[in-house]
Amino acid sequence: MDKNKTTIQLVWGIALIFAGIGVFYRIPTAMLRIETIGQFSSAKFFIRFCFYFMGVLLIGGGIKKVYNNYRKSEGEGPVS
């Protein structure tokens, strides 16, 4: 069961990294569509910042999960 949990955590970490990369990939087209909406045009810089911040958090969380999973598999003791 522990091996299965480790595999799931590794796959989840990789999925988070790809989701973050996908956010960065989609920001330009999403911002073009958001800028056409009059109510959001004044907050476009804040919206752009939030998208980039979300992408960084997803990639950072995925890297942390993969790194912690790697350390755990190498037998360096419990990882908090």
Buried (B, 14 or more C-beta within 10 A) or exposed (E): EEEEEBEEBBEBBBEBBEBBBEBBEEBEEBBEEBEEEEEBEEEEEEBBEEBEEBBEEBBEBBBEBBEBBBEBEEEEEEEE
